[in-house]
Amino acid sequence: MADNFAEDLAAVASIKAVPTILDIICRTTGMRFAAVARVTEDRWIACSVRDDLAFGLAPGGELKIETTICQEIRQSRKAVIIDHVAEDPEFRNHHTPAFYGLQSYISVPIILPDGSFFGTLCAIDPEPHVLKTPETISMFEMFAEVIGTLLSATDKVAHTQAQLLEEHRTLALREQFIAVLGHDLRNPLTGILGGMEMLQKNPLNERATQWAQMVVASANRMAGLIDVVVDFSRSRLGGGLTLERHAHDSLELVLHEVVADRQISAPNRRIETDIAVPLPVFCDIKRLTQLAVNLLDNALTYGDPEKPIKVAAAAADGRFELSVCNGGPPIPESLLTSIFEPFSRGTVQPSREGLGLGLYISHQIALAHGGDLTVSSTPEETRFTFRMPLEQA
């Protein structure tokens, strides 16, 4: 335990049982002074005191360590018990009883659960008292153990509270970080896109038109990347993905639009569909669109260009199911267990473009909907399957 005496005093003061313990000690033994002391190599400090002797020592009061026996107890970690100093062959000539005018003395070490020495539980009196009995010794040892345990628990509580405070501060910083990603980074892109829109309303030559289209495409891609990073930050650093769920009966149309859009961007690839969603699905339609786009983009990126991609969706038996399947080399077994972790798929083909977060975010979207996203991969096909309840749980 670090030598922070103010914290030690506060810790002992916070234990409501300590004054009761000292009261029991005095009543049981007849001793008129009892204390819990913090003892280090060079200091003796009273943390709690029961004083019926007018000894003059209060919590926070200090004795010179060399005038006490506690340094010896600290080194040996053994109790010192004296019934009658004048008749005790070991301590009748000891300087401590003579210095303080004591005839009876008992001091038991307080050892914390981690094995560190805190101090002593002690009692003194200028009159002799019978202390060397099994009952008295067991009582002191039990009380010393209780105090040590409670001190350790108090320290853990204080540490936990400090951690919680730090976590609250960290959470606030996380939210600020997400806000910067979601707002401040989008502002310049909004300006770029607005400027390009205005520019394209004016007559441009062919070269300028191409450049304007490239700028717009790049800005839109950057906006998409920002969305991905914000989703990643919110799921890993914040409170998870947020959903706006409603009952949607247009999911079938939306999925056909996703496929059509990707077919336009990849005209040389064959995408086969089997989509039939005749029932309303309680979902965040934008998030499910994002999930479908991610799975389809993943298939386009990693699938065999010579083999078709198959997209299937159905709603039945209270569940909605979406699957995207592609041919090509199977995903290595070693990667399957971590396929939905950030950046994991990119380790197979690191030269591929993108942040490698699509599958991770798709999995988070699935979990946020109370569903799941699974993968199976064989030499014949790799299939990602998303399932969720049709209605709100």
C-alpha positions in Angstrom: 0.0 0.0 0.0 1.4 3.4 -0.9 2.1 5.8 1.9 -0.7 8.2 1.3 -1.6 9.0 4.9 -4.6 11.3 4.2 -6.2 8.5 2.2 -5.4 6.0 5.0 -7.1 8.2 7.6 -10.1 8.7 5.3 -10.3 5.0 4.6 -10.3 4.0 8.3 -12.8 6.8 9.1 -15.2 5.5 6.5 -15.4 2.1 8.2 -18.3 2.5 10.6 -17.4 -0.7 12.5 -14.0 0.6 13.7 -15.3 2.8 16.7 -17.5 -0.2 17.8 -14.5 -2.5 17.6 -12.4 -0.2 19.8 -15.3 0.2 22.2 -15.7 -3.6 22.5 -11.9 -4.0 23.1 -11.9 -1.5 25.9 -15.0 -2.9 27.6 -13.8 -6.5 27.2 -10.2 -6.1 28.4 -10.6 -3.1 30.8 -8.0 -1.2 28.8 -8.7 2.5 28.6 -7.0 3.4 25.4 -7.4 1.6 22.0 -6.4 2.6 18.5 -6.0 1.7 14.9 -2.6 3.0 13.8 -1.0 3.3 10.3 2.6 2.2 10.7 5.3 2.6 8.1 9.1 2.3 8.3 9.4 5.8 9.8 5.9 6.9 10.9 3.2 6.0 13.4 -0.2 7.7 12.9 -3.4 7.2 14.8 -6.3 6.6 12.4 -9.1 5.9 14.9 -8.9 6.3 18.7 -10.9 5.3 21.8 -9.3 7.3 24.7 -10.6 7.1 28.2 -7.1 8.0 29.6 -6.9 11.5 28.3 -3.8 10.3 26.6 -4.2 13.2 24.2 -4.0 11.4 20.9 -6.6 12.0 18.3 -7.1 10.7 14.7 -4.3 12.1 12.7 -2.1 12.4 15.7 1.4 11.0 15.5 3.9 9.3 17.7 7.6 9.1 17.1 8.1 5.6 15.6 11.2 5.0 17.7 9.2 5.4 20.9 6.8 2.6 20.0 7.0 -1.2 19.7 5.1 -1.1 16.4 8.2 -1.0 14.3 9.2 -4.4 15.8 5.7 -5.7 15.1 5.9 -4.4 11.5 9.2 -6.3 10.9 8.1 -9.5 12.6 4.4 -9.3 11.8 3.7 -10.9 15.2 1.6 -9.6 18.0 3.1 -8.2 21.2 1.1 -8.9 24.4 2.1 -7.7 27.9 -0.1 -8.4 30.9 2.2 -6.6 33.5 5.3 -4.8 32.3 7.0 -4.9 35.7 6.8 -8.7 35.7 7.5 -9.3 32.1 11.2 -10.5 31.6 11.3 -9.3 27.9 9.7 -5.9 28.3 10.2 -4.7 31.9 13.3 -2.8 30.8 12.0 -1.8 27.3 12.0 1.9 26.6 8.4 2.2 25.3 6.5 1.2 28.5 8.8 3.3 30.5 8.4 6.3 28.2 4.6 6.2 28.2 4.1 4.8 31.8 2.4 1.6 30.6 1.9 -1.6 32.5 -0.3 -3.5 30.1 -0.1 -3.5 26.3 -1.4 -5.5 23.3 -0.7 -4.8 19.6 -1.7 -7.0 16.7 -0.6 -6.4 13.1 -3.3 -5.5 10.5 -2.4 -7.3 7.3 -4.3 -6.6 4.1 -5.6 -9.4 1.9 -2.8 -8.8 -0.6 -0.3 -9.5 2.2 0.8 -5.9 2.7 1.3 -4.5 6.2 -1.1 -1.6 7.1 -0.5 -1.0 10.8 -1.7 -2.2 14.2 -4.7 -2.7 16.3 -3.5 -1.8 19.8 -4.6 -1.1 23.4 -2.6 0.3 26.4 -3.2 1.0 30.0 -1.1 2.3 33.0 -2.6 -0.6 35.0 -1.9 -4.3 34.5 -4.6 -6.4 32.8 -4.9 -10.0 31.9 -4.5 -10.1 28.1 -2.7 -13.4 27.4 -5.8 -15.5 27.1 -7.0 -17.4 24.0 -10.3 -15.4 24.0 -8.6 -12.0 24.0 -5.9 -12.9 21.5 -8.5 -14.4 19.1 -10.7 -11.3 19.5 -7.9 -9.0 18.6 -6.8 -11.2 15.7 -10.3 -11.4 14.3 -10.9 -7.6 14.6 -7.5 -7.0 12.9 -8.5 -9.3 10.1 -11.9 -7.6 9.7 -10.3 -4.2 9.6 -7.7 -5.3 7.0 -10.5 -6.8 4.8 -12.7 -3.7 5.1 -9.7 -1.5 4.3 -9.0 -3.5 1.1 -12.7 -3.4 0.1 -12.7 0.4 0.7 -9.6 0.8 -1.5 -11.3 -1.3 -4.2 -14.5 0.8 -4.0 -12.4 4.0 -4.3 -10.5 2.6 -7.2 -13.7 1.5 -8.9 -15.3 4.9 -8.4 -12.1 6.5 -9.9 -12.4 4.2 -12.9 -16.1 5.0 -13.4 -15.3 8.7 -13.3 -12.5 8.2 -15.9 -14.9 6.1 -18.0 -17.5 8.9 -17.9 -14.8 11.3 -19.1 -13.6 8.9 -21.8 -17.2 8.4 -22.9 -17.7 12.2 -23.3 -14.5 12.4 -25.4 -15.7 9.5 -27.5 -19.0 11.2 -28.2 -17.1 14.4 -29.1 -14.8 12.3 -31.4 -17.9 10.8 -33.1 -19.5 14.2 -33.5 -16.4 15.5 -35.2 -16.4 12.6 -37.6 -20.1 12.8 -38.3 -20.4 16.6 -38.5 -17.2 18.5 -39.0 -15.8 16.1 -41.6 -19.0 16.2 -43.6 -19.2 20.0 -43.8 -16.4 20.5 -46.3 -17.8 17.6 -48.4 -21.2 19.3 -48.4 -19.4 22.5 -49.7 -17.6 20.6 -52.4 -20.8 18.8 -53.6 -22.7 22.1 -53.5 -20.1 23.8 -55.5 -19.9 21.1 -58.1 -23.7 21.1 -58.4 -23.6 24.9 -59.1 -20.7 24.4 -61.5 -22.4 21.7 -63.5 -25.4 24.0 -64.1 -23.1 26.2 -66.2 -21.9 25.3 -69.7 -18.7 23.2 -69.5 -16.5 21.7 -72.1 -16.1 17.9 -72.2 -12.9 17.9 -70.1 -14.3 20.1 -67.4 -17.5 18.0 -67.2 -15.3 14.9 -66.7 -13.4 16.6 -63.9 -16.6 17.8 -62.2 -18.0 14.3 -62.4 -14.8 12.9 -60.9 -14.9 15.4 -58.0 -18.5 14.5 -57.3 -17.8 10.8 -57.4 -14.8 11.2 -55.1 -16.7 13.4 -52.6 -19.6 10.9 -52.5 -17.1 8.1 -51.9 -15.5 10.1 -49.1 -19.0 10.7 -47.6 -19.5 7.0 -47.7 -16.2 6.3 -46.0 -17.1 8.9 -43.3 -20.3 7.0 -42.7 -18.4 3.8 -42.3 -15.9 5.3 -39.9 -18.7 6.9 -37.8 -20.6 3.6 -37.6 -17.4 1.8 -36.6 -16.6 4.5 -34.0 -20.1 4.4 -32.6 -20.2 0.6 -32.3 -16.7 0.3 -30.8 -16.4 3.5 -28.8 -20.0 4.7 -28.2 -23.3 3.1 -27.3 -23.7 1.0 -30.4 -25.5 1.6 -33.7 -28.7 3.6 -33.4 -31.8 2.4 -35.3 -35.1 4.0 -36.4 -37.3 1.0 -36.8 -40.7 0.9 -38.4 -42.8 -1.7 -40.1 -41.8 -1.6 -43.8 -43.6 -3.4 -46.6 -41.3 -2.1 -49.3 -38.2 -4.1 -48.4 -38.5 -6.3 -51.5 -38.4 -3.3 -53.8 -35.5 -1.8 -51.9 -33.5 -5.0 -52.3 -34.2 -5.1 -56.0 -33.0 -1.5 -56.2 -29.7 -2.4 -54.4 -29.1 -5.3 -56.9 -29.9 -3.1 -59.9 -27.6 -0.3 -58.7 -24.7 -2.8 -58.2 -25.4 -4.4 -61.5 -25.0 -1.0 -63.2 -21.6 -0.5 -61.4 -20.5 -4.0 -62.3 -22.1 -4.7 -65.8 -19.8 -7.7 -66.5 -20.9 -9.6 -63.4 -24.0 -11.9 -63.2 -26.2 -11.3 -60.2 -29.2 -13.8 -59.8 -32.0 -12.9 -57.5 -34.7 -14.9 -55.7 -36.4 -12.1 -53.6 -39.9 -12.5 -52.2 -40.8 -10.4 -49.1 -44.6 -10.2 -49.1 -44.8 -9.4 -45.4 -43.9 -6.1 -43.5 -40.6 -6.2 -41.8 -40.0 -4.2 -38.6 -36.6 -2.7 -39.3 -34.5 0.3 -39.9 -34.8 0.3 -43.7 -31.6 2.4 -44.2 -29.6 0.1 -42.1 -30.8 -3.1 -43.8 -30.1 -1.4 -47.1 -26.6 -0.7 -45.9 -26.2 -4.4 -44.8 -27.4 -5.6 -48.2 -25.0 -3.3 -50.0 -22.1 -4.4 -47.8 -22.8 -8.1 -48.4 -23.2 -7.6 -52.2 -20.1 -5.5 -52.4 -18.2 -8.2 -50.5 -19.3 -10.8 -53.0 -18.4 -8.6 -55.9 -14.9 -8.0 -54.4 -14.0 -11.5 -53.3 -16.2 -13.8 -55.6 -15.0 -15.5 -58.7 -15.9 -13.1 -61.6 -16.8 -16.1 -63.8 -19.4 -17.4 -61.4 -22.8 -15.8 -60.6 -23.7 -14.0 -57.3 -27.0 -15.2 -55.8 -29.1 -12.9 -53.7 -32.1 -14.4 -51.9 -34.6 -12.9 -49.5 -37.7 -14.3 -47.9 -40.1 -13.6 -45.1 -41.9 -16.6 -43.5 -42.6 -18.2 -40.1 -42.1 -14.9 -38.3 -38.6 -14.3 -39.6 -36.9 -12.4 -42.4 -33.9 -14.0 -44.1 -31.4 -12.5 -46.6 -28.5 -14.4 -48.1 -25.8 -13.4 -50.5 -23.8 -16.2 -52.1 -20.7 -16.2 -54.4 -18.4 -18.7 -55.9 -14.6 -18.6 -55.6 -11.9 -19.8 -53.2 -13.3 -20.6 -49.8 -12.5 -18.4 -46.8 -9.6 -20.0 -44.8 -10.8 -21.8 -41.8 -8.5 -19.7 -39.6 -10.3 -16.6 -40.7 -13.9 -17.7 -40.3 -13.9 -17.3 -36.5 -12.9 -13.7 -36.8 -14.6 -12.8 -40.1 -16.8 -10.2 -38.5 -14.0 -8.5 -36.6 -12.8 -5.1 -38.0 -10.3 -5.3 -40.9 -10.1 -9.2 -40.8 -11.2 -9.9 -44.4 -8.6 -7.6 -45.8 -5.9 -9.8 -44.5 -6.7 -12.3 -47.2 -6.4 -9.8 -50.1 -4.9 -6.6 -48.5 -4.6 -4.9 -51.8 -8.3 -4.6 -52.1 -9.8 -1.1 -51.7 -11.9 -0.1 -48.7 -11.5 0.1 -45.0 -12.3 -3.6 -44.4 -15.2 -2.7 -42.1 -18.2 -3.7 -44.2 -18.7 -7.2 -42.6 -18.1 -5.8 -39.1 -20.7 -3.1 -39.5 -23.1 -5.5 -41.2 -22.8 -7.9 -38.2 -23.5 -4.9 -35.8 -26.6 -4.0 -37.8 -27.8 -7.6 -37.6 -27.2 -7.7 -33.8 -28.9 -4.3 -33.4 -32.0 -5.8 -35.1 -32.1 -8.7 -32.7 -30.9 -11.0 -35.4 -27.6 -12.5 -36.5 -25.3 -12.7 -39.5 -23.5 -16.0 -40.2 -21.1 -17.3 -42.8 -20.4 -20.7 -44.4 -17.6 -21.2 -46.9 -16.9 -24.3 -49.0 -15.0 -24.8 -52.3 -18.4 -24.6 -54.0 -19.6 -21.3 -52.5 -19.3 -18.7 -49.8 -22.7 -17.7 -48.3 -23.5 -14.9 -45.8 -27.0 -15.2 -44.2 -28.8 -12.6 -42.2 -31.8 -13.6 -40.1 -34.0 -11.4 -37.9 -37.6 -11.4 -36.4 -40.2 -9.9 -38.7 -41.9 -8.0 -35.8 -40.7 -6.0 -32.8 -39.7 -8.2 -29.9 
